[in-house]
Amino acid sequence: MNVSNKAVHAYINYIVENNDDPKVFFENLGHDYDIISDEKKYMTWNDYRLITEALNDKYEKFYEAMTKHGLTNKYVKRVLDILSRMISFRFVGDFILKYSFKTFYTDAVKIELIETGKTTFDIKLTFDRPEDIFPVFVDMYRIVFLALPKLVSDSMSWDVEISQDKNILIYHVNEHMGAPSIFASLQIVILRLFKLDKYYKNLIIENLQHTNDLEKKNLELETAERKIREAHKEVLLANRIISHDIANKMLIVEHVKRLIARGEIEKASQKLDIYYKSVKGIIENTRNVVDDNSSSFLMTDVVVWDLLEELIFEYQDQSVAKNIKLRIESEIDKSFTIRTNKEAFKDSILGNILQNAIKFSPEDSEVCFRIEMTDNEFFLSCKDSGIGIDSGLVNEINRNEDKLFKSTLGTHGEQGRGLGLFIIRKVCRELGLNVRFVSELGRGTKVIISKEIA
């Protein structure tokens, strides 16, 4: 779910009003202020939630403050006071609320006003998931809805009750309308005297609808533009993933050339067959990885031990070049299988793990795969004796699934592309696997993959 950065524009103003620096506030939350303040950009619903909760924690009167960034202009209030009597505030309110929610929350929250009686109606908010509804949001909008009528007309008030059913949040409103102000009464009398009330009523409705239509088109254009940008990013990412994983496999071709030169044709043929299947699988699965489309992966029962032996055979030449021993340990039967996509599991996950292990391990060391099983969970780990990773960076790697990390040179100066960890984590997620990195500088790295077994 995407939320427009416009949703936090009022937050930025409020932070400034409190003589605080919004840049410091947002950067402390891990956001780039230049991006978060760009109203043409979008954030995730979770980011919006965390920002809103952080503001609520920081400022005691946060809820009340949000009501001040609405229709507070006294001249606007006068006009809307007349409109609410000529047309009904529910019509105007319906337009205002739908307009603001569509502008701020795009497709993250759908709003609907449902008339339940002469003076009662429901404001129905539909979220994607029940967990997207968080208390600060619920309470904030209750305060906003309580204050909204007074911002429009001094003679109007709402009673607001709340109910929730799974992913649907409903504000039950009971509207009270007092006597109109002298200004409003006079204007209404004049309009009716000259029989202009119906004319202006229709004109206002037409303009509201026209404005609404224009805004819808504008939002459609923004959505289309965003989709184009996202598609462009996906194409770039797909190209990078393909080039990364295929580049890893190109070393096989070099080894095949040497095997042919030595006359080991059968072994060269085996290597080429592995290369062909791996590259074919990488290309086929890259689209699924970029799209987060786990349902498109072809899942089969894969014998883990056999897969690891095939992987070691594939990377044997690289390990021999550094005299690194590759071995497998198993505490369970060697015929044990898991249901997964063989190519994605072997090439995108285990291949990248082993590639990194060899790359960052010193000569005359060892890389060990270990297969274990508890009552209901399968574990596959890969432990090397390499240079290791700083503990702070390890925590960041485990926490940030979609972040790209800067590549570093291997122990023999091997050049990386900075995509390996990203691919490992992303493909694990798509295949329903958990992955965790354990490491210390100078003490090697252990990558642990796990999966619950029904």
C-alpha positions in Angstrom: 0.0 0.0 0.0 1.3 3.4 -1.0 0.7 6.7 0.9 1.3 10.0 -0.7 4.0 12.1 1.1 1.3 14.8 1.1 -0.1 12.9 4.2 2.8 14.1 6.3 2.9 17.7 5.0 0.8 18.8 8.0 3.2 16.9 10.3 6.1 18.9 8.9 4.3 22.2 9.5 3.4 21.1 13.0 7.1 20.2 13.8 8.2 23.6 12.6 5.5 25.3 14.7 7.0 23.6 17.7 10.4 25.1 16.9 11.8 21.7 16.0 13.7 20.7 12.9 11.6 18.3 10.7 14.8 17.2 9.0 16.3 15.9 12.2 13.0 14.3 13.2 12.6 12.3 10.0 16.3 11.4 9.7 16.2 10.0 13.2 13.5 7.7 12.0 15.7 6.6 9.1 14.1 8.7 6.4 15.7 11.0 3.8 14.1 14.4 4.5 14.4 15.5 0.9 12.4 12.4 -0.2 9.8 12.5 2.6 9.1 16.2 2.0 8.7 15.7 -1.8 4.9 15.6 -2.2 5.2 13.8 -5.6 6.7 10.8 -3.9 5.2 8.0 -1.9 5.9 6.0 1.3 4.6 2.7 2.6 1.7 2.4 4.9 4.1 1.1 7.6 6.4 4.1 7.2 3.3 6.4 7.6 2.3 4.5 10.7 5.7 4.7 12.3 6.0 8.4 11.6 2.5 9.1 13.0 3.2 7.0 16.1 6.5 8.8 16.6 4.9 12.2 16.4 2.2 11.2 18.8 4.9 10.0 21.3 6.8 13.2 20.9 4.1 15.8 21.1 1.4 15.8 23.8 -1.2 17.6 21.8 -0.6 16.0 18.5 -4.2 15.0 17.9 -5.6 18.4 18.5 -2.9 20.0 16.4 -3.9 18.0 13.4 -7.4 19.5 13.4 -5.9 23.0 13.1 -4.4 22.3 9.7 -7.8 22.0 8.0 -10.5 24.4 7.2 -9.8 27.1 9.7 -10.0 30.2 7.5 -13.0 32.3 8.8 -14.1 33.2 5.3 -14.1 29.6 4.2 -16.1 28.7 7.2 -18.7 31.3 6.3 -19.1 29.9 2.8 -19.3 26.3 4.0 -21.8 27.3 6.6 -24.1 28.4 3.8 -23.3 25.4 1.6 -24.1 23.0 4.4 -27.6 24.4 4.7 -28.3 24.7 1.0 -26.9 21.4 0.0 -26.3 19.4 3.3 -23.0 19.1 4.9 -22.9 15.4 4.3 -22.6 16.0 0.6 -19.9 18.6 1.0 -18.3 16.5 3.7 -18.4 13.4 1.5 -16.6 15.3 -1.2 -14.0 16.8 1.2 -13.3 13.5 3.0 -13.0 11.5 -0.2 -10.9 14.1 -1.8 -8.5 14.3 1.2 -8.3 10.6 1.7 -7.7 9.9 -1.9 -5.0 12.6 -2.0 -3.2 11.5 1.1 -3.7 7.7 1.2 -4.2 6.9 -2.5 -5.2 3.2 -2.4 -4.1 2.5 1.2 -7.5 3.5 2.7 -10.8 3.5 1.0 -13.5 5.9 2.4 -17.2 5.7 2.1 -20.0 7.8 3.7 -23.2 5.8 4.4 -26.4 7.5 5.4 -28.0 5.6 8.3 -30.7 8.1 9.3 -31.9 11.6 9.0 -29.1 13.0 11.1 -26.8 10.0 11.3 -24.3 8.5 9.0 -21.2 6.2 9.0 -17.7 7.1 7.8 -16.5 3.7 6.7 -12.7 3.2 6.2 -11.6 0.0 4.5 -7.9 -1.1 4.9 -6.1 -4.0 3.2 -5.5 -5.9 6.4 -6.8 -5.6 10.0 -3.2 -5.0 11.2 -3.0 -1.9 9.1 -5.4 -0.2 11.6 -3.4 1.2 14.4 -4.6 3.0 17.6 -3.0 6.4 16.9 -4.7 6.6 13.5 -8.1 5.6 15.0 -7.9 8.2 17.8 -6.4 10.9 15.6 -9.3 10.7 13.1 -11.9 10.6 15.9 -10.6 13.9 17.1 -10.5 15.2 13.6 -14.1 14.2 12.9 -15.2 15.7 16.2 -13.5 19.0 15.3 -14.4 19.0 11.6 -18.0 20.3 11.9 -16.8 23.3 14.0 -14.2 24.1 11.4 -17.0 24.3 8.9 -19.8 25.8 10.8 -20.0 27.2 14.4 -23.6 25.9 14.7 -22.8 22.3 13.8 -21.5 19.4 15.9 -21.0 15.7 15.6 -21.1 12.8 18.1 -18.7 10.1 17.0 -18.5 6.5 18.0 -16.1 3.9 16.7 -16.4 0.2 15.8 -14.1 -2.2 13.9 -14.8 -5.4 12.0 -11.6 -7.0 10.8 -10.2 -4.6 8.2 -13.1 -2.2 8.3 -13.1 0.8 10.7 -16.4 2.7 11.1 -16.9 6.1 12.7 -20.6 6.4 13.5 -21.7 10.0 13.3 -24.7 11.7 14.8 -25.0 15.3 13.4 -26.5 18.2 15.4 -27.3 21.5 13.6 -28.1 24.6 15.6 -29.5 27.9 14.4 -27.6 29.5 11.5 -25.4 32.5 12.1 -26.8 36.0 11.2 -24.5 36.2 8.2 -25.6 32.8 6.9 -29.3 33.5 7.5 -29.1 36.8 5.6 -27.3 35.2 2.7 -29.7 32.4 2.5 -32.7 34.8 2.5 -31.2 36.9 -0.2 -30.5 33.9 -2.4 -34.0 32.6 -2.0 -35.5 36.0 -2.5 -34.0 36.2 -5.9 -34.5 32.5 -6.6 -30.8 32.0 -6.9 -30.5 29.2 -4.3 -31.3 26.4 -6.7 -29.1 27.9 -9.4 -26.1 28.2 -7.0 -26.9 24.8 -5.5 -26.7 23.2 -8.9 -23.7 25.2 -9.8 -21.9 24.3 -6.7 -22.7 20.6 -7.1 -21.5 20.7 -10.7 -18.3 22.4 -9.7 -17.7 20.0 -6.9 -18.3 17.0 -9.1 -16.1 18.6 -11.9 -13.4 19.2 -9.4 -13.7 15.7 -8.1 -13.5 14.3 -11.7 -10.4 16.4 -12.3 -8.8 15.2 -9.1 -9.6 11.6 -10.0 -7.9 12.1 -13.4 -5.0 13.7 -11.7 -4.6 10.9 -9.3 -4.9 8.4 -12.1 -2.1 10.2 -13.9 0.0 10.2 -10.7 -0.7 6.5 -10.3 0.2 5.8 -13.9 3.4 7.8 -13.5 4.3 5.9 -10.3 3.7 2.6 -12.0 5.9 3.6 -14.9 8.7 4.6 -12.5 8.3 1.3 -10.6 8.3 -0.7 -13.8 11.5 1.1 -14.8 13.1 0.2 -11.5 11.9 -3.4 -11.9 13.5 -3.6 -15.4 16.8 -2.2 -14.0 16.7 -4.6 -11.1 15.9 -7.5 -13.3 18.9 -6.7 -15.5 21.2 -6.4 -12.5 20.0 -9.7 -11.0 20.4 -11.5 -14.3 23.9 -10.0 -14.9 24.9 -10.7 -11.4 23.9 -14.4 -11.2 25.0 -15.2 -14.8 28.4 -13.5 -14.2 28.9 -15.9 -11.3 28.2 -18.7 -13.7 30.6 -17.4 -16.3 33.5 -18.9 -14.3 32.2 -22.3 -15.2 32.8 -21.5 -18.9 36.4 -20.7 -18.1 36.8 -24.0 -16.3 35.1 -25.8 -19.2 37.7 -24.4 -21.6 40.5 -25.7 -19.4 38.8 -29.1 -19.1 38.5 -29.4 -22.9 42.1 -28.3 -23.3 43.1 -31.2 -21.0 40.9 -33.6 -22.9 38.4 -34.1 -20.1 35.4 -33.9 -22.4 32.9 -35.8 -20.2 33.5 -33.6 -17.2 33.3 -30.5 -19.5 30.0 -31.7 -20.8 28.6 -32.1 -17.3 29.8 -28.6 -16.4 28.2 -27.1 -19.5 24.9 -28.9 -18.8 24.9 -27.4 -15.3 25.7 -24.0 -16.7 22.8 -24.2 -19.2 20.3 -25.3 -16.6 21.4 -22.7 -14.2 21.3 -19.8 -16.6 17.9 -20.9 -17.9 16.6 -21.1 -14.4 18.0 -17.7 -13.5 16.4 -16.0 -16.5 13.0 -17.7 -15.9 12.9 -16.9 -12.1 14.2 -13.3 -12.2 10.7 -12.0 -13.2 9.2 -13.8 -10.2 11.8 -12.4 -7.9 11.4 -8.8 -9.1 7.5 -9.0 -9.0 7.5 -10.7 -5.5 5.4 -13.4 -7.3 6.0 -16.6 -5.3 3.0 -18.3 -6.9 4.8 -18.4 -10.3 7.7 -20.5 -9.1 7.5 -24.1 -10.2 7.8 -26.1 -6.9 9.0 -29.7 -6.8 10.4 -32.0 -4.1 14.1 -31.5 -4.0 16.6 -33.8 -2.3 18.7 -31.4 -0.3 21.9 -33.5 -0.1 21.9 -34.1 -3.8 21.4 -30.4 -4.5 24.3 -29.5 -2.3 26.5 -32.1 -4.0 25.6 -30.6 -7.4 26.3 -27.1 -6.1 29.7 -28.2 -4.8 30.6 -29.8 -8.1 29.6 -26.6 -9.8 31.8 -24.4 -7.6 34.6 -26.9 -7.1 37.0 -25.2 -9.5 36.7 -21.9 -7.7 37.3 -23.5 -4.3 40.3 -25.4 -5.6 41.9 -22.2 -6.8 42.1 -21.0 -3.2 42.5 -24.5 -1.8 39.2 -24.2 0.1 37.6 -27.5 1.2 33.9 -27.8 0.6 32.0 -30.4 2.6 28.5 -31.4 3.7 27.3 -32.6 7.1 23.9 -34.0 7.8 22.1 -35.1 10.9 19.2 -36.5 8.9 18.6 -39.0 6.2 20.3 -38.0 2.9 17.1 -38.6 1.0 15.3 -35.8 2.9 13.4 -33.5 0.6 11.9 -30.1 0.8 9.3 -28.6 -1.6 10.9 -25.7 -3.4 12.0 -24.3 -6.7 15.3 -26.2 -7.4 16.9 -23.5 -9.7 16.0 -20.6 -7.5 17.1 -22.4 -4.3 20.4 -23.6 -5.8 21.5 -20.7 -8.0 20.0 -17.6 -6.4 20.2 -18.6 -2.8 22.8 -21.3 -2.2 25.0 -20.3 -5.2 25.3 -16.7 -3.9 25.9 -17.9 -0.3 28.7 -20.3 -1.5 30.1 -17.7 -3.9 30.4 -15.2 -1.0 31.9 -17.9 1.3 34.6 -18.7 -1.2 35.2 -15.0 -2.1 35.7 -13.9 1.5 37.5 -17.0 2.8 41.3 -17.2 3.0 43.4 -19.9 1.3 43.5 -23.4 3.0 40.2 -22.9 4.8 36.9 -24.7 4.8 33.3 -24.1 4.0 30.8 -26.4 5.5 27.1 -27.0 4.8 25.1 -28.6 7.6 21.6 -30.1 7.4 19.6 -30.3 10.6 16.1 -31.0 11.7 14.0 -30.3 14.8 10.5 -31.6 15.4 8.9 -29.3 12.8 11.7 -27.1 11.3 14.4 -27.8 8.7 17.7 -26.0 9.0 20.5 -25.6 6.4 23.5 -23.6 7.3 26.7 -22.6 5.5 29.7 -21.7 7.7 32.9 -20.3 6.4 36.2 -19.1 8.1 36.4 -15.9 6.2 36.9 -12.2 7.1 33.4 -11.9 8.7 31.1 -9.0 8.9 30.8 -6.2 11.5 28.1 -6.9 14.0 26.3 -3.6 13.3 26.2 -4.4 9.6 25.0 -7.9 10.3 22.0 -6.5 12.3 21.3 -4.2 9.4 21.4 -7.0 6.9 19.0 -9.1 9.0 16.7 -6.2 9.4 16.5 -4.7 5.9 15.3 -7.2 3.4 15.2 -5.0 0.4 18.3 -2.9 0.9 21.3 -3.1 -1.4 24.7 -3.2 0.4 28.0 -1.9 -1.0 30.2 -4.7 -2.2 33.7 -5.3 -0.9 36.7 -7.1 -2.4 37.3 -10.7 -1.7 40.5 -12.1 -0.1 42.0 -12.5 -3.6 40.6 -9.2 -4.8 37.5 -10.7 -6.3 35.1 -8.0 -7.4 31.5 -8.1 -6.3 28.3 -6.2 -7.5 26.6 -5.7 -4.2 23.5 -7.7 -5.1 24.2 -11.1 -3.6 22.7 -10.5 -0.1 19.7 -8.7 -1.7 19.0 -11.7 -4.0 19.5 -14.3 -1.2 17.0 -12.5 1.1 14.5 -11.7 -1.6 14.4 -15.2 -3.1 14.2 -16.8 0.4 11.2 -14.7 1.1 9.6 -15.8 -2.2 10.2 -19.4 -1.5 8.9 -19.3 2.0 12.3 -19.7 3.6 13.7 -17.8 6.6 17.3 -16.6 6.4 19.6 -15.2 9.1 23.2 -14.1 9.0 25.5 -14.6 12.0 29.0 -13.1 11.8 31.9 -11.4 13.6 34.8 -9.6 12.1 37.7 -12.1 11.7 35.6 -15.1 12.7 33.8 -16.0 9.6 30.1 -16.0 8.6 27.3 -18.4 9.1 24.2 -18.2 7.0 21.2 -20.1 8.4 18.2 -21.0 6.2 15.2 -22.5 7.9 11.7 -23.7 6.9 8.8 -25.0 9.0 7.8 -28.5 7.9 4.2 -29.4 8.3 
